[in-house]
Amino acid sequence: MTETTRRDLLLAGAALATATAMPALGQTPEIAIIGFQMSSETHARAANAAATAARAKGWTANVLNSEGALPRHAEQLDTLIQRRPRAIIACMSRPVEMEAQFQRAKGAGIPVVTIMAGASTHTVFDIQVNEYKVGAEAALWLLGELAYTGNILTQRFEGNVGTRIRGKVLDVVLSENTGVRLLGTHTMARTQSWRDDVRQGFQALLLRHGAQTQGIWASFDGQAFVIDDLLKARGVKKGQVKFVSIDGGVETYRRIADPESTLMATVTIPFEEMGRRAVEAVERIALNREPATAMTSGPYLFMDAQLVDQHNVARFL
């Protein structure tokens, strides 16, 4: 074998190895991004940030909206599996209900990265905050503002694992601090018309318990915006009712800083950074063939959340 032949074989082997790890030269990676309910600010923030990060790399990023409907979510996943994108990023998905779809995607060699959805054996991992810590931060802020005594109302949502955990942590905190009493709660049942659901349900709570209420806890900021508007319409001033929610975002920070708003605090979650990290995961794991353990050792990639109130909101504005 001549030196030229040996060199040509080595170059051919290197090219083959590269081809198995990367898209073919000139081939633009196509990924799909699904937001479960894009009318929810948090779903849209994560999905749009992922799309922006993917397009900045020159990729094709198609964003779908399931409009809060599980059948539509399942149908979109089924269609994507047939189209075979390089990867799927699913924001606030439902791994339990979508187990069959995620299993088929895995079998088809399509990596699925989820954001704030919960773990699945069929996905790469879920990008999350520690919801137990988030729930504790919000609950303890509220009890601290109440000096651990008084009556509260809560607005909950059991249909998402994160908001469900937040409510369970609040219940544990209340069980250990009996000076704070839960007067009533409304649990959001609808997802497609969730604002109307919250408005109607919490209005009924305020009519029944408003005069006896010193604190309000909401499982996510979108609910808090509706409640804030209800309280302002009743003439409630900032600080009269200690009011906390969870998620963060420009509108939340504006309300916390606004003396006319009743919202006082949130635990902010970095949804945009989650979208960017999902794209990083696609690049490293789907395209560059790194193992998922290169980014995290378990089914979750955890990110930090932070309490925001009057003392530090200016930094976020």
C-alpha positions as CSV (number, residue, x, y, z in Angstrom):
1,M,0.0,0.0,0.0
2,T,1.4,3.4,-1.0
3,E,1.6,6.4,1.3
4,T,-1.0,8.2,-0.9
5,T,-3.5,5.3,-0.6
6,R,-3.0,5.0,3.1
7,R,-3.6,8.7,3.5
8,D,-6.8,8.5,1.3
9,L,-8.2,5.7,3.4
10,L,-7.6,7.6,6.6
11,L,-9.3,10.6,5.2
12,A,-12.2,8.5,4.1
13,G,-12.5,7.0,7.5
14,A,-12.5,10.4,9.2
15,A,-15.2,11.6,6.8
16,L,-17.4,8.6,7.5
17,A,-17.0,9.1,11.3
18,T,-18.0,12.7,10.9
19,A,-21.0,11.8,8.8
20,T,-22.4,9.5,11.4
21,A,-22.1,12.3,14.1
22,M,-23.3,15.3,12.1
23,P,-25.9,16.1,9.4
24,A,-24.7,15.8,5.8
25,L,-22.8,18.8,4.5
26,G,-25.3,21.5,3.5
27,Q,-28.2,19.8,5.3
28,T,-29.9,22.1,7.7
29,P,-31.0,20.4,11.0
30,E,-34.8,20.7,11.5
31,I,-36.2,20.5,15.0
32,A,-39.8,20.8,16.2
33,I,-40.9,22.8,19.3
34,I,-44.3,22.3,20.8
35,G,-45.8,24.6,23.4
36,F,-48.7,23.0,25.2
37,Q,-50.6,26.3,25.7
38,M,-49.0,29.2,23.9
39,S,-51.6,31.7,25.3
40,S,-49.8,31.0,28.6
41,E,-46.8,33.4,28.8
42,T,-44.5,30.9,30.3
43,H,-45.1,28.2,27.6
44,A,-44.6,30.9,24.9
45,R,-41.4,32.2,26.6
46,A,-39.7,28.8,26.7
47,A,-40.8,27.8,23.2
48,N,-39.9,31.1,21.5
49,A,-36.5,31.2,23.2
50,A,-35.8,27.7,22.0
51,A,-36.8,28.7,18.4
52,T,-34.7,31.8,18.5
53,A,-31.6,29.9,19.8
54,A,-32.1,27.2,17.1
55,R,-32.5,29.7,14.3
56,A,-29.4,31.6,15.5
57,K,-27.5,28.4,14.7
58,G,-28.9,28.3,11.2
59,W,-31.4,25.5,12.0
60,T,-35.0,25.2,10.9
61,A,-37.2,25.5,13.9
62,N,-41.0,24.8,13.6
63,V,-43.1,26.0,16.5
64,L,-46.5,24.3,17.2
65,N,-49.2,25.2,19.7
66,S,-51.3,22.5,21.2
67,E,-53.8,25.1,22.5
68,G,-54.1,23.4,25.9
69,A,-55.8,20.3,24.3
70,L,-54.3,16.9,25.1
71,P,-55.8,15.3,21.9
72,R,-54.2,18.0,19.7
73,H,-50.9,17.6,21.6
74,A,-50.9,13.8,20.9
75,E,-51.9,14.4,17.3
76,Q,-49.0,16.9,16.8
77,L,-46.5,14.5,18.3
78,D,-47.8,11.6,16.1
79,T,-47.4,13.8,13.0
80,L,-43.9,14.9,13.9
81,I,-42.8,11.3,14.5
82,Q,-43.9,10.5,10.9
83,R,-42.0,13.6,9.6
84,R,-38.8,12.6,11.6
85,P,-37.3,15.9,12.7
86,R,-33.8,15.7,14.2
87,A,-35.3,16.4,17.6
88,I,-38.4,17.5,19.5
89,I,-38.5,20.1,22.3
90,A,-41.8,19.8,24.2
91,C,-42.6,22.7,26.6
92,M,-44.9,21.9,29.5
93,S,-45.9,18.6,27.9
94,R,-47.6,15.7,29.7
95,P,-45.3,12.7,29.9
96,V,-47.9,10.4,31.5
97,E,-50.6,11.1,29.0
98,M,-48.1,11.2,26.1
99,E,-46.1,8.1,27.1
100,A,-47.1,6.2,23.9
101,Q,-46.0,9.1,21.7
102,F,-42.7,9.6,23.5
103,Q,-42.0,5.9,23.3
104,R,-42.6,5.9,19.5
105,A,-40.3,8.9,19.1
106,K,-37.6,7.1,21.0
107,G,-38.1,4.0,18.9
108,A,-37.8,6.1,15.8
109,G,-34.5,7.6,17.0
110,I,-36.0,11.1,17.6
111,P,-34.6,12.6,20.8
112,V,-37.3,14.4,22.9
113,V,-36.2,17.1,25.4
114,T,-38.9,18.4,27.6
115,I,-39.2,21.7,29.6
116,M,-41.1,21.9,32.9
117,A,-43.0,18.7,32.1
118,G,-41.8,16.0,34.3
119,A,-39.5,13.0,33.7
120,S,-40.1,10.1,31.3
121,T,-38.0,7.0,30.6
122,H,-38.6,7.8,26.9
123,T,-37.2,11.4,26.8
124,V,-33.6,12.7,27.0
125,F,-34.4,14.6,30.2
126,D,-36.6,17.3,31.6
127,I,-35.3,20.9,32.1
128,Q,-36.7,22.0,35.4
129,V,-36.4,24.0,38.5
130,N,-36.6,22.3,41.9
131,E,-40.4,22.7,42.4
132,Y,-40.2,21.7,46.0
133,K,-37.7,24.5,46.7
134,V,-39.8,26.9,44.6
135,G,-43.0,26.0,46.5
136,A,-41.2,26.4,49.8
137,E,-39.8,29.9,48.8
138,A,-43.3,31.1,47.9
139,A,-45.0,29.6,51.0
140,L,-42.5,30.9,53.5
141,W,-42.4,34.4,52.0
142,L,-46.2,34.5,52.4
143,L,-46.2,33.2,56.0
144,G,-43.3,35.6,56.9
145,E,-45.3,38.6,55.6
146,L,-48.2,37.4,57.7
147,A,-46.0,37.0,60.8
148,Y,-47.3,33.4,60.7
149,T,-50.9,34.3,61.6
150,G,-54.0,35.0,59.5
151,N,-56.3,33.7,56.9
152,I,-55.4,32.9,53.2
153,L,-57.0,32.0,49.9
154,T,-55.3,29.9,47.3
155,Q,-55.6,29.5,43.5
156,R,-54.4,26.2,42.3
157,F,-53.9,24.1,39.2
158,E,-53.6,20.3,39.5
159,G,-53.1,19.6,35.8
160,N,-49.4,20.4,35.7
161,V,-46.8,18.6,37.8
162,G,-45.0,21.8,38.8
163,T,-48.0,23.7,40.0
164,R,-49.3,20.6,41.7
165,I,-46.0,20.2,43.7
166,R,-46.1,23.9,44.7
167,G,-49.5,23.4,46.2
168,K,-48.5,20.3,48.0
169,V,-45.5,22.0,49.5
170,L,-47.7,24.9,50.7
171,D,-50.0,22.3,52.4
172,V,-47.0,20.9,54.3
173,V,-45.9,24.3,55.4
174,L,-49.5,25.1,56.6
175,S,-49.7,21.8,58.5
176,E,-46.6,22.9,60.5
177,N,-47.8,26.5,61.0
178,T,-51.4,26.3,62.3
179,G,-51.6,30.0,63.0
180,V,-52.3,30.5,59.3
181,R,-55.7,29.2,58.2
182,L,-56.8,28.3,54.7
183,L,-60.3,29.8,54.2
184,G,-60.9,28.6,50.7
185,T,-59.3,27.5,47.5
186,H,-60.2,27.4,43.8
187,T,-58.7,24.8,41.5
188,M,-58.5,25.8,37.9
189,A,-60.1,23.0,35.8
190,R,-60.0,24.4,32.2
191,T,-56.9,25.0,30.2
192,Q,-58.2,26.5,27.0
193,S,-60.3,29.1,28.8
194,W,-58.3,29.2,31.9
195,R,-58.5,33.0,32.5
196,D,-62.3,32.9,32.7
197,D,-62.1,29.8,34.9
198,V,-59.8,31.7,37.4
199,R,-61.9,34.9,37.2
200,Q,-65.2,33.1,38.0
201,G,-63.8,30.8,40.6
202,F,-61.7,33.4,42.6
203,Q,-64.4,36.0,42.3
204,A,-66.7,33.6,44.2
205,L,-64.0,33.1,46.9
206,L,-63.6,36.8,47.3
207,L,-67.4,37.4,47.6
208,R,-67.5,34.8,50.4
209,H,-64.2,35.3,52.2
210,G,-62.7,38.6,51.0
211,A,-63.2,40.6,54.2
212,Q,-61.5,37.9,56.3
213,T,-58.5,37.4,54.0
214,Q,-55.0,38.6,54.8
215,G,-53.0,36.6,52.3
216,I,-53.3,35.0,48.8
217,W,-51.2,32.3,47.1
218,A,-51.4,31.6,43.4
219,S,-49.8,28.6,41.7
220,F,-48.6,30.7,38.7
221,D,-48.4,34.3,37.7
222,G,-51.0,34.2,34.9
223,Q,-53.6,33.3,37.6
224,A,-52.2,36.1,39.8
225,F,-52.8,38.7,37.1
226,V,-56.5,37.8,37.0
227,I,-56.7,38.0,40.8
228,D,-54.8,41.2,40.9
229,D,-57.3,42.8,38.6
230,L,-60.2,41.5,40.7
231,L,-58.6,42.9,43.9
232,K,-58.0,46.3,42.4
233,A,-61.6,46.4,41.2
234,R,-62.6,45.8,44.9
235,G,-60.4,48.7,46.0
236,V,-57.7,46.6,47.7
237,K,-54.4,48.5,48.0
238,K,-50.9,47.0,47.8
239,G,-49.9,45.4,51.1
240,Q,-53.4,45.1,52.5
241,V,-53.4,41.5,51.3
242,K,-50.1,39.7,51.2
243,F,-50.0,38.2,47.7
244,V,-47.5,35.9,46.1
245,S,-47.3,33.8,43.0
246,I,-44.7,31.9,41.0
247,D,-43.1,32.1,37.5
248,G,-41.7,35.6,36.9
249,G,-41.5,37.7,33.8
250,V,-41.7,41.3,32.6
251,E,-45.4,41.8,33.4
252,T,-44.9,40.2,36.8
253,Y,-42.0,42.5,37.7
254,R,-44.0,45.5,36.5
255,R,-46.9,44.7,38.8
256,I,-44.6,44.0,41.8
257,A,-43.1,47.5,41.3
258,D,-46.4,49.2,40.6
259,P,-48.0,50.8,43.7
260,E,-51.4,50.4,42.1
261,S,-51.0,46.6,41.8
262,T,-51.7,44.2,44.7
263,L,-49.1,41.6,43.6
264,M,-46.2,41.7,46.0
265,A,-43.8,38.8,45.1
266,T,-43.0,35.9,42.8
267,V,-40.5,33.1,42.6
268,T,-39.0,33.7,39.1
269,I,-38.2,30.8,36.8
270,P,-35.7,31.2,33.9
271,F,-37.9,30.1,31.1
272,E,-35.8,31.7,28.3
273,E,-32.7,30.1,29.6
274,M,-34.5,26.8,29.7
275,G,-35.4,27.1,26.0
276,R,-31.7,27.9,25.2
277,R,-30.5,24.9,27.2
278,A,-32.9,22.7,25.4
279,V,-31.3,23.7,22.1
280,E,-27.9,23.1,23.6
281,A,-29.1,19.6,24.6
282,V,-30.2,19.0,21.0
283,E,-26.9,20.1,19.6
284,R,-24.8,18.1,22.0
285,I,-26.9,14.9,22.2
286,A,-28.8,14.7,18.9
287,L,-26.2,16.1,16.6
288,N,-22.9,15.7,18.3
289,R,-23.8,12.3,19.8
290,E,-22.7,13.1,23.4
291,P,-24.4,11.1,26.1
292,A,-27.1,12.8,28.1
293,T,-25.0,12.2,31.2
294,A,-22.6,14.8,29.8
295,M,-25.2,17.4,30.8
296,T,-26.9,15.9,33.8
297,S,-26.7,12.6,35.8
298,G,-30.4,12.1,36.2
299,P,-33.8,12.6,34.5
300,Y,-33.7,16.3,35.3
301,L,-31.5,19.2,34.3
302,F,-32.1,21.6,37.2
303,M,-31.9,25.4,37.0
304,D,-32.1,28.0,39.7
305,A,-35.2,30.0,40.7
306,Q,-35.1,33.2,42.7
307,L,-37.6,35.1,44.9
308,V,-38.4,38.6,43.6
309,D,-40.2,41.2,45.8
310,Q,-40.0,44.9,46.5
311,H,-36.5,44.6,47.7
312,N,-34.9,43.4,44.5
313,V,-37.5,43.9,41.7
314,A,-35.6,46.9,40.3
315,R,-32.8,44.6,39.2
316,F,-35.2,42.5,37.1
317,L,-36.9,45.6,35.6
